[in-house]
Amino acid sequence: MLAITGLLRIAFPTRTVRLCDGGFITFAGETYQSSDPVFGNIASLEALTEGVGDEVPALELTLQPPGTTSAADLSQPGFQQSAVRFWIAELNPDTGQIVGTPDLAFVGQVDQTSIRVGRGQRSLSISIVSTA
């Protein structure tokens, strides 16, 4: 029996974030983890929206950063146009290894970042547009 997992890579100027659905996975010589020490874990990933007219297809990613990460580390003007890639992979849950070659499902770039603060929690919303 195989499991499906997502692999997300964002190449910010300050660091490259590699996240997956759970645990850790090695793909193309890089380790993807369920949480990044600065940006935290994936809270939600909204489905790709179709572009209409002159709109570009986009998706919305929400991360839950640790409370110790400063706002300046999470959202900077230099983050715009950071490369984003998302793969769907089949995973053998017994070995933790990827089976076959993951499918590249999305290639894009960061459009905007915004920090949202609520009662007892903080999140980073990232708007990502397609470069395809």
All heavy atoms as an XYZ file, in Angstrom:
976
protein
N       0.837     -1.174      0.000
C       0.000      0.000      0.000
C       0.889      1.247      0.000
O       1.856      1.329      0.752
C      -0.908     -0.030      1.216
C      -1.760      1.186      1.350
S      -2.862      1.016      2.753
C      -4.345      1.536      1.983
N       0.549      2.208     -0.830
C       1.322      3.450     -0.933
C       0.524      4.615     -0.371
O      -0.703      4.601     -0.356
C       1.667      3.739     -2.388
C       2.573      2.725     -3.094
C       2.772      3.114     -4.538
C       3.912      2.601     -2.382
N       1.225      5.630      0.081
C       0.621      6.868      0.557
C       0.989      7.980     -0.421
O       1.978      7.888     -1.144
C       1.126      7.197      1.950
N       0.187      9.030     -0.431
C       0.457     10.208     -1.257
C       0.957     11.308     -0.332
O       0.398     11.531      0.742
C      -0.814     10.677     -1.994
C      -1.373      9.583     -2.890
C      -0.552     11.954     -2.778
C      -0.493      9.217     -4.055
N       1.994     12.007     -0.751
C       2.531     13.115      0.034
C       2.844     14.293     -0.875
O       3.094     14.131     -2.067
C       3.791     12.677      0.819
O       4.173     13.721      1.711
C       4.945     12.352     -0.101
N       2.814     15.471     -0.315
C       3.180     16.678     -1.036
C       4.549     17.157     -0.599
O       4.916     17.030      0.577
N       5.304     17.690     -1.536
C       6.633     18.241     -1.266
C       6.639     19.692     -1.745
O       6.363     19.960     -2.916
C       7.709     17.453     -2.002
C       7.761     15.947     -1.735
C       8.714     15.272     -2.714
C       8.175     15.683     -0.305
N       6.926     20.624     -0.843
C       6.900     22.049     -1.146
C       8.289     22.634     -0.947
O       8.912     22.430      0.098
C       5.908     22.765     -0.216
C       5.863     24.284     -0.305
C       5.232     24.724     -1.625
C       5.103     24.863      0.867
N       8.767     23.363     -1.964
C      10.085     24.011     -1.890
C       9.925     25.483     -2.245
O       9.436     25.826     -3.321
C      11.048     23.349     -2.868
C      12.458     23.883     -2.807
C      13.348     23.129     -3.816
N      14.740     23.388     -3.624
C      15.384     24.446     -4.103
N      14.740     25.355     -4.810
N      16.673     24.597     -3.892
N      10.340     26.361     -1.299
C      10.319     27.810     -1.538
C      11.739     28.328     -1.337
O      12.318     28.179     -0.259
C       9.371     28.547     -0.570
C       7.971     27.949     -0.615
C       9.331     30.042     -0.913
C       7.032     28.518      0.427
N      12.301     28.936     -2.373
C      13.678     29.451     -2.318
C      13.643     30.946     -1.995
O      13.727     31.791     -2.881
C      14.395     29.187     -3.631
N      13.489     31.263     -0.690
C      13.558     32.651     -0.251
C      15.010     33.122     -0.322
O      15.928     32.308     -0.255
C      13.074     32.779      1.205
C      11.594     32.581      1.395
C      11.123     31.550      2.192
C      10.684     33.439      0.813
C       9.772     31.366      2.397
C       9.319     33.265      1.004
C       8.866     32.231      1.800
N      15.261     34.432     -0.419
C      16.636     34.918     -0.435
C      17.389     34.594      0.865
O      18.604     34.436      0.850
C      16.503     36.437     -0.600
C      15.126     36.687     -1.061
C      14.297     35.519     -0.624
N      16.665     34.478      1.972
C      17.296     34.254      3.272
C      17.496     32.775      3.597
O      18.342     32.434      4.420
C      16.451     34.877      4.390
O      15.107     34.365      4.310
C      16.429     36.392      4.267
N      16.706     31.878      2.991
C      16.809     30.442      3.246
C      15.869     29.699      2.305
O      14.899     30.270      1.817
C      16.469     30.092      4.697
C      15.005     30.255      5.018
C      14.627     30.041      6.496
N      14.736     28.665      6.905
C      15.611     28.213      7.808
N      16.436     29.039      8.388
N      15.666     26.951      8.132
N      16.159     28.438      2.054
C      15.267     27.600      1.267
C      14.450     26.750      2.228
O      15.001     26.062      3.083
C      16.051     26.714      0.286
O      16.759     27.570     -0.619
C      15.122     25.821     -0.507
N      13.128     26.834      2.077
C      12.203     26.099      2.932
C      11.749     24.861      2.173
O      11.289     24.960      1.033
C      10.990     26.988      3.304
C       9.979     26.217      4.130
C      11.455     28.230      4.037
N      11.890     23.690      2.804
C      11.472     22.418      2.206
C      10.523     21.735      3.176
O      10.948     21.313      4.257
C      12.679     21.534      1.935
C      13.634     22.116      0.911
C      14.900     21.253      0.818
N      15.913     21.923      0.051
C      16.838     22.731      0.571
N      16.886     22.958      1.857
N      17.731     23.307     -0.207
N       9.248     21.653      2.806
C       8.239     21.082      3.691
C       7.533     19.905      3.032
O       7.381     19.861      1.809
C       7.205     22.147      4.067
C       7.734     23.319      4.897
C       6.690     24.422      5.000
C       8.150     22.847      6.276
N       7.083     18.963      3.875
C       6.284     17.832      3.411
C       5.137     17.618      4.389
O       5.045     18.293      5.407
C       7.142     16.572      3.270
S       7.826     15.965      4.815
N       4.278     16.642      4.075
C       3.077     16.388      4.871
C       3.359     15.884      6.282
O       2.561     16.077      7.179
C       2.180     15.370      4.176
C       1.586     15.914      2.899
O       2.235     16.706      2.231
O       0.453     15.519      2.579
N       4.444     15.195      6.486
C       4.732     14.661      7.811
C       6.073     13.970      7.839
O       6.545     13.472      6.824
N       6.715     13.978      8.990
C       8.007     13.320      9.115
C       9.065     14.026      8.290
O       9.119     15.241      8.233
N       9.891     13.230      7.613
C      10.876     13.798      6.704
C      11.067     12.855      5.526
O      10.914     11.645      5.640
C      12.215     14.081      7.411
C      12.948     12.846      7.839
C      13.899     12.273      7.017
C      12.674     12.252      9.056
C      14.577     11.131      7.398
C      13.344     11.111      9.453
C      14.299     10.545      8.630
N      11.368     13.441      4.384
C      11.525     12.703      3.134
C      12.721     13.276      2.394
O      12.888     14.499      2.319
C      10.264     12.838      2.254
C       9.057     12.237      2.962
C      10.471     12.198      0.891
C       7.743     12.556      2.312
N      13.535     12.409      1.817
C      14.640     12.858      0.980
C      14.230     12.719     -0.475
O      13.761     11.671     -0.899
C      15.914     12.038      1.262
O      16.258     12.204      2.638
C      17.063     12.510      0.401
N      14.381     13.813     -1.221
C      14.042     13.838     -2.642
C      15.078     14.708     -3.348
O      15.347     15.826     -2.921
C      12.624     14.387     -2.839
C      12.294     14.780     -4.247
C      12.363     13.858     -5.279
C      11.911     16.066     -4.551
C      12.061     14.228     -6.583
C      11.597     16.441     -5.846
C      11.677     15.519     -6.860
N      15.658     14.192     -4.417
C      16.649     14.908     -5.225
C      17.789     15.443     -4.357
O      18.259     16.571     -4.544
C      15.981     16.029     -6.019
N      18.191     14.657     -3.364
C      19.310     15.032     -2.520
C      18.991     16.082     -1.466
O      19.889     16.562     -0.781
N      17.720     16.458     -1.329
C      17.312     17.459     -0.347
C      16.340     16.820      0.647
O      15.551     15.960      0.272
C      16.638     18.651     -1.025
C      17.549     19.384     -1.991
C      16.868     20.556     -2.673
O      15.674     20.445     -3.016
O      17.543     21.575     -2.865
N      16.381     17.275      1.895
C      15.492     16.750      2.925
C      14.309     17.689      3.126
O      14.487     18.885      3.361
C      16.244     16.559      4.252
O      17.329     15.656      4.021
C      15.339     15.987      5.326
N      13.120     17.118      3.023
C      11.865     17.836      3.249
C      11.336     17.391      4.605
O      11.265     16.187      4.875
C      10.854     17.518      2.144
C      11.260     18.107      0.819
C      12.292     17.545      0.064
C      10.644     19.245      0.329
C      12.688     18.092     -1.145
C      11.034     19.802     -0.890
C      12.056     19.223     -1.614
O      12.448     19.772     -2.805
N      10.968     18.351      5.465
C      10.506     18.040      6.806
C       9.107     18.589      7.040
O       8.651     19.472      6.306
C      11.470     18.613      7.837
C      12.866     18.048      7.701
C      13.825     18.603      8.749
O      13.512     19.526      9.485
N      15.002     18.013      8.818
N       8.458     18.100      8.076
C       7.102     18.562      8.376
C       7.087     19.975      8.956
O       6.057     20.634      8.950
C       6.405     17.592      9.326
O       7.140     17.483     10.522
N       8.241     20.450      9.435
C       8.306     21.791     10.013
C       9.676     22.412      9.748
O      10.689     21.728      9.778
C       8.051     21.711     11.522
O       7.988     23.005     12.077
N       9.663     23.722      9.494
C      10.886     24.494      9.298
C      11.120     25.314     10.572
O      10.160     25.851     11.136
C      10.711     25.427      8.091
C      11.925     26.287      7.831
O      12.875     25.794      7.191
O      11.933     27.458      8.289
N      12.364     25.431     11.045
C      12.609     26.152     12.300
C      12.193     27.626     12.273
O      11.873     28.193     13.311
C      14.110     26.024     12.528
C      14.677     25.285     11.385
C      13.576     24.855     10.486
N      12.175     28.258     11.117
C      11.791     29.667     11.010
C      10.338     29.824     10.565
O       9.569     30.573     11.160
C      12.729     30.421     10.026
C      12.244     31.853      9.797
C      14.153     30.410     10.545
N       9.937     29.104      9.514
C       8.619     29.289      8.920
C       7.547     28.331      9.446
O       6.377     28.483      9.151
C       8.715     29.191      7.392
C       9.403     30.384      6.795
C      10.775     30.374      6.599
C       8.694     31.517      6.461
C      11.420     31.481      6.073
C       9.334     32.631      5.935
C      10.701     32.622      5.748
N       7.934     27.341     10.221
C       6.963     26.443     10.833
C       6.447     25.381      9.880
O       7.177     24.902      9.014
N       5.158     25.042     10.038
C       4.569     23.975      9.233
C       3.427     24.505      8.358
O       2.981     25.640      8.521
C       4.077     22.835     10.124
C       3.000     23.294     11.088
O       2.947     24.461     11.458
N       2.151     22.400     11.493
N       2.978     23.663      7.451
C       1.884     24.030      6.552
C       0.571     23.929      7.321
O       0.227     22.872      7.842
C       1.839     23.101      5.316
C       3.129     23.225      4.511
C       0.620     23.433      4.457
C       3.261     22.210      3.382
N      -0.152     25.038      7.400
C      -1.476     25.052      8.023
C      -2.537     24.738      6.978
O      -3.472     23.991      7.237
C      -1.747     26.400      8.674
N      -2.385     25.319      5.784
C      -3.331     25.045      4.700
C      -2.706     25.409      3.362
O      -1.803     26.235      3.278
C      -4.638     25.820      4.887
O      -4.424     27.211      4.739
N      -3.213     24.764      2.338
C      -2.806     25.041      0.966
C      -4.074     25.007      0.144
O      -4.670     23.953     -0.054
C      -1.805     23.986      0.471
C      -1.269     24.146     -0.940
C      -0.493     25.444     -1.082
C      -0.377     22.972     -1.290
N      -4.533     26.195     -0.264
C      -5.773     26.286     -1.018
C      -5.541     25.876     -2.457
O      -4.488     26.135     -3.030
C      -6.338     27.700     -0.957
C      -6.848     28.053      0.418
C      -7.587     29.370      0.437
O      -8.097     29.808     -0.616
O      -7.647     29.959      1.519
N      -6.536     25.253     -3.027
C      -6.459     24.748     -4.392
C      -6.111     25.851     -5.376
O      -6.432     27.019     -5.168
C      -7.782     24.111     -4.781
N      -5.463     25.447     -6.428
C      -5.086     26.352     -7.503
C      -6.332     26.974     -8.110
O      -7.282     26.273     -8.439
C      -4.314     25.577     -8.577
C      -3.780     26.346     -9.755
C      -2.689     27.301     -9.315
C      -3.221     25.386    -10.780
N      -6.324     28.304     -8.239
C      -7.440     28.986     -8.878
C      -7.077     29.249    -10.331
O      -5.933     29.544    -10.656
C      -7.761     30.329     -8.191
O      -6.605     31.170     -8.243
C      -8.174     30.113     -6.741
N      -8.035     29.108    -11.192
C      -7.832     29.369    -12.616
C      -7.779     30.867    -12.858
O      -8.551     31.622    -12.291
C      -8.990     28.779    -13.436
C      -9.051     27.270    -13.385
C      -7.880     26.602    -14.083
O      -7.382     27.148    -15.083
O      -7.453     25.544    -13.606
N      -6.875     31.295    -13.686
C      -6.812     32.689    -14.069
C      -7.908     33.001    -15.077
O      -8.200     32.212    -15.956
N      -8.548     34.162    -14.928
C      -9.601     34.589    -15.841
C      -9.164     35.906    -16.468
O      -8.737     36.815    -15.762
C     -10.944     34.767    -15.091
C     -12.016     35.265    -16.034
C     -11.356     33.473    -14.422
N      -9.272     36.007    -17.790
C      -8.861     37.233    -18.463
C      -7.372     37.454    -18.313
O      -6.564     36.618    -18.704
N      -7.008     38.567    -17.676
C      -5.585     38.863    -17.500
C      -5.055     38.424    -16.136
O      -3.956     38.786    -15.746
C      -5.319     40.355    -17.728
C      -6.077     41.249    -16.759
O      -6.916     40.733    -15.997
O      -5.822     42.462    -16.770
N      -5.841     37.623    -15.388
C      -5.386     37.108    -14.097
C      -4.503     35.882    -14.301
O      -4.692     35.097    -15.210
C      -6.572     36.702    -13.224
C      -7.412     37.872    -12.751
C      -8.568     37.399    -11.901
O      -8.623     36.210    -11.530
O      -9.422     38.225    -11.604
N      -3.524     35.718    -13.404
C      -2.599     34.590    -13.446
C      -3.103     33.530    -12.462
O      -3.547     33.862    -11.377
C      -1.184     35.071    -13.038
C      -0.211     33.917    -12.973
C      -0.694     36.143    -13.994
N      -3.037     32.235    -12.830
C      -3.420     31.199    -11.869
C      -2.594     31.338    -10.584
O      -1.407     31.650    -10.632
C      -3.082     29.888    -12.588
C      -3.082     30.245    -14.036
C      -2.626     31.674    -14.108
N      -3.251     31.131     -9.439
C      -2.574     31.342     -8.160
C      -3.050     30.341     -7.116
O      -4.068     29.682     -7.288
C      -2.838     32.758     -7.673
N      -2.278     30.246     -6.040
C      -2.700     29.469     -4.887
C      -2.318     30.223     -3.628
O      -1.494     31.136     -3.656
C      -2.131     28.047     -4.894
C      -0.633     27.814     -4.920
C      -0.066     27.777     -3.510
C      -0.358     26.475     -5.570
N      -2.961     29.862     -2.526
C      -2.727     30.519     -1.250
C      -2.198     29.497     -0.256
O      -2.814     28.462     -0.029
C      -4.034     31.124     -0.734
C      -3.881     32.078      0.406
C      -3.305     33.428      0.005
O      -3.397     33.820     -1.170
O      -2.748     34.081      0.887
N      -1.048     29.788      0.316
C      -0.402     28.919      1.288
C      -0.407     29.629      2.637
O      -0.104     30.816      2.716
C       1.043     28.652      0.848
C       1.973     27.959      1.836
C       1.532     26.512      2.062
C       3.405     27.994      1.316
N      -0.759     28.886      3.683
C      -0.695     29.436      5.030
C       0.246     28.579      5.863
O       0.103     27.356      5.908
C      -2.089     29.476      5.686
O      -2.972     30.238      4.869
C      -2.026     30.113      7.068
N       1.217     29.244      6.494
C       2.178     28.568      7.363
C       1.949     29.010      8.804
O       1.504     30.138      9.047
C       3.614     28.917      6.947
C       4.034     28.551      5.528
C       5.442     29.038      5.249
C       3.944     27.044      5.307
N       2.259     28.120      9.744
C       2.191     28.451     11.165
C       3.610     28.487     11.718
O       4.176     27.449     12.056
C       1.356     27.433     11.920
C      -0.110     27.523     11.600
C      -0.921     26.520     12.391
O      -0.549     25.364     12.494
N      -2.013     26.989     12.939
N       4.200     29.687     11.796
C       5.576     29.795     12.286
C       5.634     29.659     13.803
O       4.651     29.917     14.494
C       5.992     31.204     11.849
C       4.707     31.962     11.781
C       3.660     30.968     11.368
N       6.804     29.274     14.323
C       6.976     29.244     15.776
C       6.843     30.654     16.345
O       7.135     31.640     15.664
C       8.403     28.733     15.967
C       8.871     28.253     14.645
C       7.994     28.849     13.609
N       6.423     30.749     17.589
C       6.243     32.050     18.236
C       7.534     32.837     18.396
O       7.506     34.044     18.595
N       8.670     32.171     18.270
C       9.960     32.843     18.448
C      10.474     33.526     17.183
O      11.430     34.279     17.240
C      11.013     31.822     18.913
O      11.060     30.751     17.969
C      10.677     31.273     20.294
N       9.836     33.274     16.045
C      10.291     33.870     14.781
C       9.818     35.317     14.683
O       8.641     35.603     14.872
C       9.759     33.078     13.576
O      10.141     31.715     13.705
C      10.294     33.639     12.281
N      10.739     36.224     14.376
C      10.372     37.635     14.269
C       9.590     37.895     12.986
O       9.739     37.187     11.994
C      11.628     38.521     14.297
O      12.314     38.424     13.064
N       8.776     38.944     13.021
C       7.988     39.321     11.849
C       8.900     39.656     10.671
O       8.579     39.341      9.521
C       7.093     40.508     12.184
N      10.035     40.263     10.933
C      10.977     40.627      9.864
C      11.546     39.385      9.170
O      11.870     39.438      7.990
C      12.110     41.478     10.419
N      11.660     38.274      9.893
C      12.142     37.034      9.276
C      11.085     36.367      8.412
O      11.399     35.579      7.527
C      12.602     36.037     10.349
C      13.899     36.455     11.013
O      14.666     37.218     10.393
O      14.136     36.018     12.151
N       9.809     36.681      8.666
C       8.711     36.013      7.970
C       8.225     36.741      6.724
O       7.719     36.106      5.799
C       7.512     35.845      8.918
C       7.729     34.932     10.105
C       6.517     34.997     11.033
C       7.991     33.516      9.653
N       8.345     38.036      6.703
C       7.772     38.802      5.588
C       8.680     39.978      5.250
O       8.854     40.884      6.065
C       6.379     39.301      5.980
O       5.762     39.939      4.893
N       9.249     39.922      4.042
C      10.152     40.965      3.574
C       9.839     41.276      2.112
O       9.451     40.373      1.363
C      11.607     40.502      3.668
C      12.066     40.131      5.034
C      13.486     39.582      5.032
O      14.233     39.712      4.064
N      13.867     38.952      6.129
N      10.031     42.521      1.687
C       9.799     42.840      0.275
C      10.633     41.967     -0.665
O      10.201     41.626     -1.758
C      10.204     44.308      0.166
C      10.051     44.855      1.541
C      10.377     43.705      2.463
N      11.824     41.557     -0.238
C      12.693     40.725     -1.065
C      12.165     39.314     -1.301
O      12.702     38.580     -2.130
N      11.102     38.920     -0.592
C      10.524     37.585     -0.778
C       9.727     37.487     -2.078
O       9.508     36.390     -2.585
C       9.618     37.205      0.391
C      10.372     36.847      1.650
C      11.760     36.867      1.716
C       9.677     36.492      2.785
C      12.437     36.528      2.876
C      10.341     36.144      3.953
C      11.719     36.165      4.004
N       9.272     38.638     -2.603
C       8.528     38.608     -3.867
C       9.383     37.973     -4.946
O      10.584     38.208     -5.016
C       8.107     40.007     -4.293
C       6.905     40.507     -3.554
C       6.413     41.811     -4.146
O       7.184     42.728     -4.376
N       5.126     41.880     -4.403
N       8.779     37.164     -5.753
C       9.381     36.453     -6.881
C      10.276     35.285     -6.458
O      10.987     34.729     -7.286
C      10.126     37.407     -7.808
C       9.224     38.447     -8.415
C       9.949     39.410     -9.328
O      11.170     39.470     -9.372
N       9.182     40.165    -10.099
N      10.239     34.902     -5.160
C      10.976     33.704     -4.739
C      10.352     32.486     -5.416
O       9.132     32.356     -5.488
C      10.895     33.538     -3.218
O      11.578     34.584     -2.569
N      11.203     31.602     -5.916
C      10.743     30.424     -6.663
C      10.033     29.425     -5.745
O      10.505     29.136     -4.642
C      11.911     29.749     -7.351
N       8.904     28.888     -6.235
C       8.111     27.898     -5.499
C       7.862     26.700     -6.402
O       7.506     26.858     -7.577
C       6.751     28.490     -5.061
C       5.912     27.449     -4.329
C       6.950     29.726     -4.205
N       8.039     25.508     -5.851
C       7.740     24.269     -6.570
C       6.980     23.339     -5.629
O       7.273     23.287     -4.431
C       9.002     23.584     -7.060
C       9.693     24.361     -8.165
C      10.894     23.607     -8.696
N      11.567     24.396     -9.698
C      11.378     24.251    -11.012
N      10.568     23.338    -11.476
N      12.030     25.013    -11.861
N       6.013     22.622     -6.191
C       5.221     21.678     -5.412
C       5.103     20.374     -6.194
O       4.714     20.382     -7.355
C       3.826     22.261     -5.137
C       2.972     21.371     -4.289
C       3.202     21.251     -2.926
C       1.938     20.651     -4.848
C       2.416     20.421     -2.142
C       1.145     19.822     -4.080
C       1.389     19.708     -2.711
N       5.481     19.270     -5.538
C       5.409     17.950     -6.155
C       4.414     17.083     -5.395
O       4.236     17.239     -4.190
C       6.751     17.227     -6.079
C       7.872     17.808     -6.855
C       8.249     17.468     -8.119
C       8.810     18.803     -6.433
N       9.355     18.200     -8.498
C       9.713     19.022     -7.479
C       8.956     19.536     -5.251
C      10.754     19.935     -7.386
C       9.986     20.450     -5.157
C      10.877     20.645     -6.223
N       3.819     16.142     -6.092
C       3.011     15.079     -5.489
C       3.819     13.796     -5.658
O       4.265     13.482     -6.767
C       1.643     14.923     -6.192
C       0.853     16.238     -6.153
C       0.865     13.770     -5.586
C       0.386     16.641     -4.784
N       4.012     13.076     -4.549
C       4.839     11.871     -4.590
C       4.102     10.689     -3.963
O       3.290     10.869     -3.053
C       6.144     12.111     -3.848
N       4.413      9.497     -4.456
C       3.944      8.267     -3.826
C       5.023      7.847     -2.833
O       6.220      7.888     -3.136
C       3.722      7.179     -4.857
C       2.544      7.454     -5.759
C       2.309      6.327     -6.756
O       3.275      5.622     -7.118
O       1.161      6.177     -7.180
N       4.593      7.434     -1.661
C       5.511      7.123     -0.578
C       5.198      5.740     -0.012
O       4.032      5.407      0.203
C       5.340      8.180      0.517
C       6.227      8.093      1.738
C       7.648      8.496      1.379
C       5.695      8.993      2.840
N       6.242      4.967      0.205
C       6.080      3.693      0.886
C       6.097      4.000      2.387
O       7.139      4.372      2.924
C       7.222      2.741      0.525
C       7.093      1.394      1.193
O       6.613      1.284      2.318
N       7.541      0.365      0.507
N       4.955      3.869      3.087
C       4.914      4.249      4.498
C       5.772      3.357      5.399
O       6.188      3.787      6.473
C       3.434      4.139      4.870
C       2.810      3.326      3.810
C       3.663      3.427      2.595
N       6.070      2.152      4.957
C       6.900      1.252      5.760
C       8.372      1.648      5.747
O       9.071      1.516      6.748
C       6.756     -0.196      5.276
C       5.345     -0.724      5.460
O       4.664     -0.294      6.421
O       4.913     -1.560      4.640
N       8.836      2.150      4.603
C      10.255      2.508      4.478
C      10.489      4.013      4.532
O      11.618      4.455      4.744
C      10.826      1.988      3.143
O      10.165      2.665      2.060
C      10.657      0.486      3.014
N       9.444      4.815      4.296
C       9.609      6.264      4.247
C      10.268      6.736      2.966
O      10.676      7.888      2.860
N      10.348      5.862      1.970
C      11.011      6.194      0.707
C       9.982      6.535     -0.376
O       8.909      5.941     -0.435
C      11.849      5.006      0.225
C      12.953      4.606      1.187
C      14.004      5.685      1.336
O      14.475      6.246      0.365
N      14.355      5.986      2.577
N      10.365      7.458     -1.243
C       9.539      7.808     -2.394
C       9.611      6.674     -3.400
O      10.669      6.106     -3.651
C      10.022      9.131     -3.021
C       9.711     10.283     -2.072
C       9.393      9.359     -4.382
C      10.216     11.622     -2.534
N       8.457      6.354     -3.983
C       8.363      5.313     -4.999
C       8.218      6.006     -6.355
O       7.333      6.840     -6.546
C       7.146      4.399     -4.738
C       7.008      3.370     -5.838
C       7.272      3.738     -3.369
N       9.097      5.695     -7.289
C       9.037      6.325     -8.608
C       9.522      7.767     -8.554
O      10.270      8.166     -7.669
N       9.061      8.546     -9.520
C       9.452      9.951     -9.624
C       8.264     10.841     -9.288
O       7.198     10.694     -9.890
C       9.921     10.266    -11.061
O      11.010      9.398    -11.377
C      10.384     11.707    -11.177
N       8.403     11.755     -8.327
C       7.307     12.668     -7.991
C       6.880     13.496     -9.203
O       7.699     13.829    -10.065
C       7.899     13.561     -6.903
C       8.968     12.727     -6.292
C       9.555     11.943     -7.443
N       5.579     13.821     -9.250
C       5.033     14.653    -10.320
C       5.114     16.117     -9.910
O       4.602     16.499     -8.848
C       3.567     14.295    -10.585
C       3.413     12.921    -11.191
O       4.269     12.530    -12.006
O       2.442     12.235    -10.838
N       5.757     16.924    -10.744
C       5.808     18.361    -10.501
C       4.426     18.926    -10.807
O       3.994     18.948    -11.956
C       6.883     19.021    -11.376
C       7.088     20.516    -11.186
C       7.482     20.854     -9.749
C       8.143     21.023    -12.158
N       3.710     19.356     -9.772
C       2.325     19.794     -9.921
C       2.190     21.303    -10.084
O       1.200     21.785    -10.624
C       1.504     19.338     -8.713
N       3.185     22.064     -9.610
C       3.063     23.520     -9.657
C       4.447     24.151     -9.674
O       5.326     23.762     -8.906
C       2.286     24.029     -8.434
C       2.040     25.503     -8.424
C       1.005     26.056     -9.151
C       2.845     26.349     -7.691
C       0.778     27.429     -9.153
C       2.637     27.717     -7.668
C       1.590     28.250     -8.404
N       4.613     25.156    -10.534
C       5.820     25.985    -10.581
C       5.343     27.428    -10.513
O       4.509     27.848    -11.320
C       6.632     25.761    -11.884
C       7.831     26.692    -11.931
C       7.051     24.317    -12.012
N       5.843     28.156     -9.533
C       5.381     29.526     -9.391
C       6.387     30.388     -8.664
O       7.560     30.020     -8.508
N       5.891     31.548     -8.216
C       6.721     32.473     -7.466
C       5.856     33.199     -6.443
O       4.653     33.358     -6.635
C       7.424     33.468     -8.376
C       6.504     34.415     -9.109
C       7.257     35.296    -10.087
O       8.317     34.944    -10.573
N       6.703     36.455    -10.381
N       6.496     33.619     -5.368
C       5.797     34.343     -4.318
C       5.347     35.693     -4.870
O       6.128     36.415     -5.486
C       6.706     34.539     -3.089
C       6.057     35.469     -2.068
C       7.047     33.190     -2.462
N       4.074     36.006     -4.648
C       3.530     37.300     -5.039
C       3.523     38.233     -3.831
O       4.071     39.318     -3.882
C       2.129     37.133     -5.616
C       1.548     38.433     -6.124
O       2.303     39.280     -6.631
O       0.312     38.621     -6.011
N       2.889     37.773     -2.727
C       2.801     38.587     -1.518
C       2.892     37.703     -0.292
O       2.500     36.545     -0.325
C       1.452     39.309     -1.443
C       1.187     40.312     -2.499
C      -0.200     40.939     -2.303
O      -0.752     40.943     -1.219
N      -0.754     41.455     -3.371
N       3.384     38.281      0.805
C       3.338     37.621      2.102
C       2.648     38.563      3.076
O       2.787     39.785      2.963
C       4.747     37.292      2.636
O       5.494     38.494      2.753
C       5.474     36.314      1.737
N       1.886     38.002      3.999
C       1.273     38.830      5.039
C       1.154     38.013      6.320
O       0.822     36.825      6.285
C      -0.087     39.372      4.596
O      -0.983     38.319      4.354
N       1.428     38.663      7.412
C       1.349     38.027      8.722
C      -0.024     38.325      9.310
O      -0.472     39.471      9.299
C       2.461     38.551      9.655
C       3.829     38.218      9.057
C       2.311     37.966     11.051
C       4.988     38.851      9.769
N      -0.651     37.286      9.820
C      -1.957     37.433     10.463
C      -1.805     37.016     11.921
O      -1.259     35.954     12.213
C      -2.995     36.578      9.773
C      -3.200     37.025      8.334
C      -4.374     36.350      7.708
N      -4.529     36.914      6.369
C      -4.921     36.237      5.325
N      -5.225     34.972      5.449
N      -5.038     36.818      4.155
N      -2.296     37.883     12.799
C      -2.207     37.607     14.233
C      -3.610     37.482     14.783
O      -4.467     38.332     14.541
C      -1.437     38.742     14.962
C      -1.362     38.473     16.447
C      -0.050     38.899     14.367
N      -3.852     36.393     15.502
C      -5.144     36.162     16.131
C      -4.933     35.799     17.576
O      -3.814     35.833     18.095
N      -5.989     35.442     18.222
C      -5.919     35.077     19.626
C      -5.034     33.857     19.839
O      -5.372     32.757     19.438
C      -7.319     34.756     20.099
C      -7.605     35.354     21.401
C      -8.990     35.104     21.795
N      -9.444     36.382     22.298
C     -10.583     36.606     22.823
N     -11.459     35.648     22.880
N     -10.882     37.787     23.273
N      -3.886     34.068     20.420
C      -2.994     32.973     20.743
C      -2.315     32.299     19.572
O      -1.694     31.256     19.733
N      -2.422     32.874     18.382
C      -1.753     32.266     17.234
C      -1.367     33.309     16.203
O      -1.905     34.405     16.162
C      -2.607     31.182     16.597
C      -3.794     31.686     15.809
C      -4.511     30.535     15.114
O      -4.353     29.381     15.465
N      -5.311     30.860     14.136
N      -0.446     32.920     15.366
C       0.049     33.789     14.298
C       0.243     32.912     13.072
O       0.641     31.754     13.177
C       1.366     34.400     14.764
C       2.025     35.305     13.796
C       3.208     35.961     14.434
N       4.214     34.976     14.796
C       5.502     35.221     14.852
N       5.957     36.419     14.608
N       6.357     34.288     15.168
N      -0.039     33.464     11.905
C       0.160     32.699     10.673
C       0.764     33.604      9.605
O       0.681     34.826      9.679
C      -1.158     32.092     10.186
O      -2.081     33.100      9.841
N       1.372     32.966      8.639
C       1.956     33.665      7.495
C       1.203     33.215      6.258
O       1.200     32.028      5.915
C       3.442     33.337      7.354
C       4.136     33.923      6.132
C       4.168     35.450      6.205
C       5.541     33.366      5.992
N       0.541     34.141      5.614
C      -0.186     33.858      4.378
C       0.707     34.235      3.201
O       1.270     35.335      3.172
C      -1.482     34.668      4.355
O      -2.182     34.429      3.166
N       0.851     33.299      2.262
C       1.692     33.537      1.094
C       0.866     33.333     -0.163
O       0.340     32.247     -0.404
C       2.909     32.580      1.071
C       3.712     32.700      2.362
C       3.785     32.855     -0.149
C       4.837     31.692      2.485
N       0.740     34.368     -0.945
C       0.062     34.289     -2.230
C       1.116     33.920     -3.271
O       2.151     34.582     -3.376
C      -0.578     35.637     -2.565
O      -1.143     35.611     -3.842
N       0.835     32.852     -4.027
C       1.804     32.343     -4.998
C       1.157     32.319     -6.371
O       0.050     31.799     -6.531
C       2.249     30.911     -4.599
C       2.838     30.927     -3.184
C       3.251     30.369     -5.599
C       3.023     29.560     -2.580
N       1.837     32.880     -7.359
C       1.313     32.895     -8.728
C       2.111     31.936     -9.606
O       3.292     31.713     -9.382
C       1.318     34.311     -9.343
C       0.361     35.221     -8.588
C       2.703     34.910     -9.358
N       1.443     31.388    -10.585
C       2.060     30.450    -11.489
C       3.007     31.151    -12.447
O       2.749     32.269    -12.884
C       0.974     29.725    -12.294
O       1.550     28.914    -13.286
N       4.107     30.480    -12.782
C       5.015     31.012    -13.795
C       4.917     30.200    -15.077
O       5.652     30.439    -16.012
C       6.476     31.008    -13.288
O       6.826     29.692    -12.893
C       6.669     31.967    -12.151
N       3.995     29.244    -15.094
C       3.843     28.382    -16.275
C       3.180     29.148    -17.405
O       2.399     30.035    -17.209
C       3.011     27.165    -15.927
